[in-house]
Amino acid sequence: MRKPREEMIAETRAKLIAAGRQAFGTVGYAAASMDDFTAGAGLTRGALYHHFGDKKGLLQAVIQEIDAEMTLRLNRISAEAPNRWQGFVAECVAYIEMALEPEIQRIMFRDGPAVLGDVSQWPTNNGCIAALSRSIAQLKADGVMAEIDTEAAARLINGASSHAALWIAKSDDPEDTSKRAVRGFRTLLDGLRVNA
């Protein structure tokens, strides 16, 4: 029995994203070829063009998938913290430290910005700003965070964490840079805490 069309489309997209992710994560965007994706997925170039337009479109889809996975991980980290402030800090720090993971480092913080431009302009960035805004509004309502414009704080924290991750990804010594970035970032966040 044939699968429904929607299921076949979803499977094809998933195969291409998995093949793209494998290639981008191992050899990088520049060295990955269209044939790598299609052969790895057992599909034709036509399928790639149909679903993603081109290699850049596939990279965007891979980044969206990784971003969604990162968000789930960060939400778990925040939820497991003993209180809302510690969860907020742990989530922000974990995002920065994810830049040490080879696949995330290469795809999200090296190739992504090189191919797609400034991370602050990516479609997923608005969701990050909104999530940070909700957390900040709650921390302010709890009396834990200083009175500060919520959107400004969300954008500044987002920008600082994104640039810290980019700094780590491009560093000659990512481990040391990560430690320095996390120390500095914690100090910045402590400055926003009431009675820090």
Beta strands, then each sheet from edge to edge (+ up, - down):
end
